[in-house]
């Protein structure tokens, strides 16, 4: 693993830790005394700080140290958690993320003055909770606080050893001179930078002239190993804090050495780290002593040694992780570095595209085999088709992710917006384990964001009105996800005031969306909120009032081959229900022919196929009915809908389809059977074509159109008694 890969891993880990910090902070709002959450916050901040120090990202180190100091004070019971503190820590988490993004995208470029000023202001607010002074992680000897060093800022490419020295205050009384250690270092290496830290100096009236209050941050260029450098401080180690961080090239060497260790020998983590030179025996003893003296957990376990070595910066985090992986390999007697690997999204997308082309090529080969009428060739192509289907399913599963991570990000949105609106609102999440295609997740995030904000602004009433309606002061916004008939359903609900249908109808009349004599059902009135420019808000705010948003939500969901509907009960709340396909790439389809045109119906929406009774329907009606097991089933003739003039079949069939609890029939000429469908998007010229959601390529090279079943069902239900109308572009 080269330095760029390690640095990229740090930025990925940093984003994950920021999300963890945010989640824990929001949890503390309802459980401010949760010790596990407080400890988790401290560990996350400390890990960011320690990892950033390895790459010379000192501006991140200095800022996260201020967060860490406050969290340590909270952990020690010196400061109590309150909502204002949580708000400051959330802002600090955002700022730390901005610093990491700057380092990732702009490397060693200096920070903008506005960013620097924001960071200083936040540090002042953090320090205000602990009396304006930094709280040390260890009361006796302060944990080293790396400071900005000009040669080290932002680049993360130094090949110097980094030494953080905090000598015991009594080192002078014990007859030792701190500068003598520095002079000795210069005998086998070159000190490229040295910063003297004055943060440990007390007020003048509290100073002892015989005590040492100075700390040092040193960059040392040497070929010596860590053990040799550590031996310099043997006589000063007791009571002092000595941290020796290797240059980045050494980290790669450690990783290589770890991999070359004999897998037959059962050795411990500390022995692995000493064996590769990443840890000294004295540092291992310090870590073990800390582990033994640490607080024992209820289940009888103590803090893992690896976490201690990383938190106290005794060994690089990636080296400890590699040693842990190697330890697992040794114990299991097989090579296994990790259960998971990170794969770039574009590589995964390329794989899906290749699988799609393989499906098309396989269909072509299968067609040719059938035409050849050679049994052995047909058997071979059938086997290939079966394997291609397995590959397709496996490839698609690689892109399936749980929606819980997306839902969790809205906790912060609810927290911030509720404070802006002056309302007490909590977020309830269910169905977080529901999986769907990562492409769908990425594209659905913004629509859900708008629906959540809309529910908080329009849905949840002020506390006074909620009390008058017998509701608790705290409102609730709900996010739920589940699978239904091959689709994923995402619900955004609230327990607010619901839709005022009279007000919506009046606003629609005012804007000319509906006419005075037009009769609308409750469902149709509710759907008026998705009309462009529609808003019932009487004032414009940062969140609403401009009539922009709900129409965009519907348009974005429709672009994903999905649908959106709303259920509402006045004074009881509303639920917006989004239905989406599980994947946007490859689906199982049911191939049919109408005239000379082939259509594909998504297989998960097909209920059954029946023969159309002779003489059914009316020649002048687009929609007709048949009696299906004592149930009236409306159906559409696709020939009439799409103006198909091709050859007619002597016997017509009905494909019964279902979506969102509604059924309808599609009359076709011929049933072709199941078909693996690679979805190809329609061009811009056909973007407004109704009834069609995409296209695919058949084995013969012909193009088949994928039917928009939800749109056709809605058309069937809404035009039962109307004259036939043609779909237009």
N, C-alpha and C positions, 0 to 999 in steps of 0.2 A: 504494500500500500504506500503510494508516494504522498508527499506533503499536501498536494492539492486535494487528493481524495480524503485525507484525514481532516483537512480544513473544511471541506464540503460536508463531511459527516458532522463536524461541530455545529455548522449552521443549521442542519436538519435537526440535530439534537436540541439546539437552542430553541427552535420553534416549538418542539414538543414540550420542552420544559416550561416555556412561556404559557402554553395552553394549560399545563398542569397547575401552574401558579394561579392562573385566572380562575380555574375551576375550584381550587381549594379556597381562594379568597371569597368567592361567591358562596361557597358552602359555609364559611365562617360567619356570614351574615345571620344565618339561622342557628348556628351552633358555635358561638364565639369561644367556648371553653373546650373545644375538641382538640385534645393534645396531639393526637395523631396527625390531624390536618396541619397544625402549627409546625410540628416537626417536619412534615412533608414539605411545607413551604420553605423552611430553613434549608433543608437538604437541596431542594431545587435551585434556590438562589445561590447556594454555596457551590453547587456543581457548575452553574453557568460561570461564576466568578473564577473557579479553579481552572476550568477548561479554557476560558478566554485568556488567562494568564499564560497558558502553555504556548499560545500563538502570538503573544505580545500585543494583544488587544487591550491595552491598558485603560483606555477610556471606558470600556465595558467593565473591566475589573474594578476601577475606582467607583463607578456608579453602583454596581451591584453590591459592593461592600457596604454602602450606606443602607441599602435594603436589608442586607444580611445582619447588620448591627441592630436595626430595629427588631427584626424577627428574632434575633437571639435574646433581646430584652423581653420580648413577649414570651418566648419559650421559657425564660428564667423567672417569669412571674413578676418582672419589674414594671411592665406596662400592660394595661388591659386593652383588649380588642374593642374597638367601637366603629360605627359606620364611617366616620370621617377618616379614620386610619385606613380602613379597607379601600375607600375611594382614592386616597393618596397612593396606596400600594398598587392599585389597579393602573393609575396613571404612570407610576414608576415602571410597571411591567411593560406598558406600551412604549415608554421611552427606551427601555433596555432593548426592546424589539427593534425600534428605529435605529439604535446604535449598531445592532447586529446586521440589519439590512444595509446600512451604510458601509460597514466593513465588507460585506459580501459583494455589493454591487459596485462600490467605488474605491475599494482597496485602501491605499494609503493616503487618499485625498483628505485634507483637513476638514473638520466638522464645520458646518455653517454656524455663524454666530448665534442665530436663533436657537439652534439645537443645543449649543453650549449653555446659553442662558437658561433654557428650559431645564436642562439637567441640574444646573446649580440651584435653581429655585426649588426643584423637587428634593434635592439633597438637604436643603435647609429645612424644608417641611418635614422630612423624615427624621432629621436630627432633633427637631423641636420636641418630638415625643420622648426623647431620652435626654432632655436637658441641654441640647445643643452640642453634645459630645458623642463621639463614636464609642460604642460599647464593644469591648473586646470579646472575642469568642471564648477565650480562656482568661479568667480574671487575673491569674497570677502573671502570665506572660502573654502579651498581646499577639494575636495571630498576625503574621506579616501582611501589611496592606501595600500591594504593589502600587507604585506611583507612575505617572506618565514619564516615559524616557524618550527623548527625541529620536534616538536611533531605532526604537522598537515600535513606534505607534503605527497601528493599522496594517503593517505589512505582514507580520507573522512569518517572516522568512529568515530570522536570525539563526546563525550557526554557533552562537555563544551559549555557554552554560549560564543559567540564571540563578543567582544566589540571593536569597532573602534572609538577612541576618538580624535577629533581635537578641542581643546579649542580655544575660541576667544583670539586673541593676547593680549587684554586688561584685561584678567581675573585676572592677578596679581594686576593691578592698581585698580580693583574693590574690592580688599581685599579678594580674594579667592585663596586658595592654591591647585593646581591640585592634589598633592600627597594626600591631605586629602580625596579626593573622593575615591582614590584607597584604602586608609586605611579603609574607611567606608565599601567598598565592602567586605573587608576581614572579617567583623564582622558577615556576614550571608552566607559566602561561602569561598571557597578556590581558590586563584589565582594560576592556574597551570602553566601558562606561561605569560610573559609580555615582550613585545618588545617596546623599545623607538625609535621612528622615528625621524630622524634628517633632513629629506628632506626639511622641511620648513624653515630651518635656512638660512638667507641671508648672503651676504658677510660681513666681519667683520666691514667695514666702514659704513655699512647700518644697523647694529644691534642696537636695543634699549634695554638696560639692564633691563628695566621694562616690557618688552613684553615677552609673552610665545610663543615660536616657536615649541614646542615639540608636537608630536603626540604619541598615545599609541595604541598598538594592544594587547588585553587581552583575555586570556582564563579563564573563571570563572566557577568553579564547584559549583552549588548551587541548592537547591530545590525551591528557590523563583521563582515567576512568573515574566513575563516581566514588568508588571506594577510596581512591587516592585523595580526591578533593575532600571527602568527609573526614579523613584522618587528620586533616589540618586542624579541625576543631575538636579533637578528642578531649582536650583538657578543659574546654569551655562548654561542653555539651550539657552538663547538668544545669538545669534551670534556664537554659537558653532555648530559643526556637531557631533551628537551622533548617532551611528548606533549600534543597539543591534540585533544580529542574534542568533536565538535559536539553541540548539543542535538538531541533526538529529532526535532523538527520539521524541522531542517536535513537529517537523513537522508532524510526523505521528499522534500524539495526536490531533493536530489542525485539521487535515483532518477528524479524527473520530468525533470530536466535531461538525464540520461543518455539517456533515451528520445527526447528531441527532437534529439539530434545527427544530423547529416546522414549517412545510411547509405551515401552514395556515396564518402565520404572514407575511405581506408584509414589509420587512425590506431592508435597503440599504447595499451596499457593505461594507462600513466602519463599520456599526453596526455588520455585520456578523463577521468581522475580530476582532473587539473588544470583541465580545461575546465569541469567542473561545480563546482569549488571545494572538493572533498573533500580535496585534496592540494596542498601547496605544492611549488614547484620544489626547495627545499632538502630537503624530505622525500623527494621522488622521487630526488634525487641520493644521499641516504643509503641508500635502499633498493637502488638500483643498485650502490652501492659494496659493500654487504653481500653482494649476489648475486655480484659478481665475486670478492670475498675469501673467499666460502664454499667449502666442500669440494666438489670436483667428483665426481659420482657415476660409478660404473664405466662406465655406458653413454655417458658424455660430457656428460650434462645437468647443469645446476645447479638449485638450489632455485628454483621459480617465484617471480616477483616478487610475484604476488598473495599467496602464503603469507607472504612476508617482510613485506609491508605490514600484513597482518593480525596476525601473531605479534608484531611490534614495536609494534602499536597505532598505526601511522601513519595508518591510514584505517579507518573502520568496516567490519566484515566484510561486511554486506549490501551496502554500496556497492561494495566490490571485486567481490563476486559479480555485481552488476548490471552493472558495467563489463565484466567478462569475458563475460557474456552478450551485451552490446551489441557487444563486439569480434567475437564470433563472428557476430553478425548482419551486421556490416559486411563481414567477410571473405567471407561466403557470399551477400551481397547479397539477403537476405530476412529477414523478421521472424521471429525464433525466440528466445524468452526462455529456454526450458528444454525438455528432453526429457520431463519428468515434471511432473505437477501433483498436489497433495494434494487428496483429495476426502473429505469427512466420511463416516463409515461409514453414518450414518442416511440420508444422501442416496442412497447406493448401494443400500441396502436398499429405499428407496422406489422406486427405478428398477426393481429386480427385481420388486417387487410389481405395478408398473404393467405390466411385460412379461408377468407371469403373467395379469393380467386381459385383456391384449391377446390372449394365446394362447386364452383361453376364448372371447372375443368372436369371434376368427377362426374357431374351430371351429364356433361357432353359425352364422356367415355361410356357411361352407362347406357345412354341412348344409342350410341353406335353399336354397342354389344347386343342390345335387343334387336336392332335392325339386322345384325349379322346372323341371328338365329343359331349361334354356336353355343351350345350348353356350357362348355367349359369356360368360354370367354365370359358369358353372363355370370357364372358363379364367381369368377375372379373379380369382376367389376363390382358385384354385390358385396364381396368381402371388403374391397377397397372403399366402397361407399359407407359401409358400416364403420370402418376405421376412421374415415374422414369425419363422420358424425361424432365419434368419440373425441377426436382432436378438436373439433369445433366446440363441443361442450366444455372441454378442459380449458381451452383458450379463453372462452367467455367467462368461465369461473375466475380466471386470473384477474379480470377487471371488475369483479363483484366486490363491493365494499359495504360495510355496515353504515347505515345512515346516522347512527348514534353520534359520530364525531361531528357531523354537520349540525345536528340538533343541539349538541352541547355548546356550540359557539353562540347560540342565541341566548344563553344565560346572561352573557355580558350585555347583549342588546337590551334585554328586558330590564336589567339592573340600571343601565344608563338612561333609557327612555322613561322608565317609571320615575326616576328622580327629576328628569326634565319636566314631566307632566305633573309632578306632585301627587302621584297616586301610588298606593301600595299594591304591587302586582308580583305574583310569583309565577314561575314557569313549571309546568308538569310535563314530563317526557315519558312516553311509553312506546314500545315497539322499536327501541333503539337498535336491536340486533337484526332488524330487517335489512336484507341485502338488495342492492341494485347496482346497475352499471355505473362505474365511476364517472363516465361522461355525463350521464343523467344527473348525478349528484352535483357535478360542477355547474351545470346549467340551471338547476332548480334552486340553487342557494339564494339567488337574488329575488325570485318570486316569493319564496317563503319569507325572506326578510321583509318584503313589503307587506305581506299579509299579517305578520306578527306585529309590525309597527302600527298597521291599520287597526288591528284588534285592540291594541292598547289605547290608541288615540280615540277611535270612534266607538269601540265596543264597551270597554270597561268604564263604568260611570264614576263620577266623583263619590267620595266616601259618604257624603251626606245623603245622596240619592240612594246609594246602596243600603244604608241603614233604614231609610224610609221604606224600601222594598223588602226588608227583612233579610238582607244579605250581609255577610261579613264585610268589614271594611276592606280587607285584602282581596283583590280580584285575582282571577286565575286565567292564564293563557295556556292552552294545551297543544302539544305537538304529538301526533301519533302516526305510526306507519304500520302497514300490514299488507300481506299478499292476498289478492283476490282474482281468481280466474286468469292467471298468467300475467296479471298487471300488479303494479304496486300502487297502493292508495296512501296518500299523505293527507292528514287532516290537521287543519289549523283552527282551533276553536277557542271560545272564551265564554265566561259566565256573565257577560255584560248585559246591555240593554236590548240587544237584538236589532233587527232592521225595522224601521218605521215605514211600513209599506205605503201608507197614505202620503207621507212626506216624499218618498221616492217617486210615487206616481205623479204628485204635483210638480216635482222638479222636472220630471221627464216631459210633462205637458208644457212647462215653461220653456224648455229647450227645444221643443218640437220633435223629440224623439218618438213620442206616441201622439195619437190624435185623440180628441175629446170623446169620440164615439167608439173608440177601440176597446174591446173587452180583453182583459189580461188575467191570467191565473196568478196565484200567489208566487208560483215558481218563476213565471215570466217576469213579474215585477221585481223579484229579488235579483234576477239576472241583469236587470237594467244597470246595476252598479258597475258592470263590466263595459259599459258603453264609453267611447272616447270622450273625455272632457266632462264626465259626469261626477258631480260631488254635491253632497247635501250639507257640507260644512259651511257655517255662516261666516267664518273668519279664516284667513290664511295664516298658517303657522309653519314652523320648520318641518312639520310632519305631514300636513294635509291641507286641503282647501283649494288646491289648484286643479283638481280633476285629472291629474296625471298619475297613473300608477296601476289601477285595477285593469284598465284596458291593456296595458303593457304586460301585466301578469298573464292575462288570458292569451295574448298573442304569443308570448314566450312558451307557454305550456302547449298551445296548439302546434307550435313549431316542433315540439318534441313528440308529436303524434299522441298528445294527451288531451284530456278534457278537464274542465273545472265546473263545479256546481256548488251551490250554497244552500244550506238549510238554516232557518232562523225562526226563533220564537220570541216575540216581543217581551221584553223585560226578563228573559231567561237566557239569552245568549245566541251566538251564531257559530256555525261550523262550515268552513270552506273545505271542500273535498276535491283533491287533485288525483286524477288517475293517469298513470304513466306506464309505458311499456317497460319491461325489465331491462331490455337492451335496445340499443339503436343500431346494431351491426348486423346480426344474423338471427333469423327466427325460423321456427317450423311453420310452414304455410300449407294451405290446401289449394291446389291448382284447379281452376275451372275454366271452361271456354264459353264465350258468348259470341256467336257469329264467328268471325275470323280473329277475334281478339282474346288473349289469355289474361285472366285476372288471378290474383293470389289473395286468399282470405287468411288472416292470421289464425293458425290452427287452434290456439288456446281460446278463441272466441267461437269456434264451431261447436254446436251442440249435437246436431245430427243432420242427415241428408234424407229427403223423402222425394217421391215422385209427385209432380204436380198433377192433380186430378184434371181430367179433360174438361174444358169448358169453364174453368175457374177464372174469376176476375171479370173486369169490365174493360172493353176495348178503350174507352175514353178516360179511364182512371189510372193514375200513376200508382196508387196504392189500393190493394184489394185484400180480402181476408179468406182464409180457409179454416175449416174446423179441424184442429189438431188435438185429438183426445179430449174433446169437449171444451177446448180452449180456443178462443178466437185469436188467430195468428195473422197479423198484418204482414204483407210482403210487397216487395218492389221487383219490377222487371228491369234487370240491368240493361237489357236491349233497348228499352225505351229511355232509360235515364241517360245512357251514353250515346244514343242515336246510332246504334250499331245496325248496319245494313247488310251484314254478311249472311252466309247460309244459315238457315234455320234447322233446328233439330226436330225430328218427328215426335220426340218425347222430351219434355222439359222437366227439370229437377229443381227442388227448393233446398238451398243450404240454410238451415236454421242457425242464426247467430245470436249471441247474447253479450250484452255489455251493461254494466252498472245495474243489473237486475231487470233490464228490459230485453225482450226478445223480438226478433223480426225475421222474415224470410227473404232470401235473395234468389230470384228465379234465374237459372242459367241453362245453357243448352247441354253441356256435357261436364261430368265430374272426372277430373284427371287423377285425383289422389294426392297424397301427401308430397310435399316438395320442400327441400331445404332452400330457404330464401335469403339471399344476400341483399340487404336493403341498399339501394342506390338512391340518393336524394334527387328530387326533381329540380330542374333548372329554374332560374328566376322567371323565365317566360311562363312557367306553369305554376308559379308559387300560389296563385289564387284559385287554382282549379279545385272545385269541391268534389268530394267523394273519393279522391285519390290521395294517398299519403306518401307514395314513393313508387319505385320501380325495381325490377330485378331482371336478370338475364337468364334465359332458359338454356338447357343443354344444347338446343338446336341453334342458339345464337339469337333467337327472337327475344323481344322485350315483352315482359308481362308487367301489368300495373298492379300495385298493391292497394287493395280497397281500404278506404277509411271507414271501418265498420261503425265506430261511434257516431260519425257524421251521418251515415246512411240510416242508422236506427233513429236518430233524432229527426231526420227528414221524414221517415216513415210515420212516426208518431204525430208529427206536427202538420202533416199534409193529408190526413186520412180522407177528408171530404173536399179537397181542393182539386182544381183541374190540373192535368199534368203540366209540369214545367221542366225545362231542360237545364242541365248544369252548364254554366258558362264560365269562361276564363275571365 
